[in-house]
């Protein structure tokens, strides 16, 4: 018998996981060498695990499996907020990640609380009951759970870390004269403020014994990470632009081509294979030809969509090309000053074309412009 089932309430948690993992993939692919950003990459990794473990707990049918996944939520959440605060601190004071050894004290708090929870689970396993109002699927902790105080303390620690993180980025926004840093700080303030509000709502529901079907501090992570993803895609947060726009365009092209292939194959399968060719499967071949024909129109359409969604990023991709053409044209003018191009100048121009990625067509075009001038 399976230990899991498809629960619609798990969807917000898995959406949070997917968005967080997308941001994690973007950063680790482009900014993994940046020492301070590594802290945020680790925080994003644990944040994605928060959504994943919450989704798996919500889909659990076995009480023992549910306890294991629910316990994991507390562990990865506590570690995520520690790395988030650590990142905000080094970003504010402009220090190396491990320059201030005192910062590591914050990591002792969750380990201490989690150790107490583990000991408590072994000495007095909490009772798990079926509940229609559980925030993580069909199970919930019994009201007489003796570990509820430690769980509350863990939630309080996470709320404190998120609050201090927001304060760090607010300080960076107010103190910095650099507009670029202020812009980045505004994204981080908004992204961390949302889960903090969700955590405050969770505290209020606990105080007033209000039962919600979703854990708002976790579901709000999807909005929080969507803000960071928007900043990366739209506003060059973390200086990621060229790779993102190209990837987005390629992803759109692949998406449309895949759907074109599947729909055409499904439509032609019965008509061609059964009616005209006596069961011979040729629909896939025709669908593949159809996709090849559609490739260039879809590619151009995806590029136009990308240009509309990310105009600043696309323009920033064009500027380096124009700059390279301008540099090469100046060197051509110098080479043509005496009317004769020497062997050394020809070799120099060839090396320059290679380093600036100037095509032969561009070379001919610029040569014609220089000679006409």
Buried (B, 14 or more C-beta within 10 A) or exposed (E): EEEBEEBEBBBBBBBBBBBBBBBBEBBBEBBEEBEBBBBBBBBBBBBBBBBBBBBBBBBBBEBEBBBBBBBBBBBBBBBBBBBBBBBBBBBBEEEEBEEEEEBEEBBEBBEEBBEBBEEBEEEEEBEBEEBEEBBBBBBBBEEEBEBBEBBEBBBEBBBBBBBBBBBBBBBBBEEBEEEEBBBBBBBBBBBBBBBBBBBBBBBEBBEEEEEEEBBBBBBBBBBBBBBBBEBBBBBBBBEBBBEBBBBBBBEBBEEBBEEBBEEBBEEBBEEBBEEEEEEEEEBBEBBEEBBEEBEEEBBEBBBEBBBEBBEEBBEBBEEEEEEBBEBBBEBBEEBBEEEEBEEEBEEBBEEBBEEBEBEEEBBEBBBEEBEEE
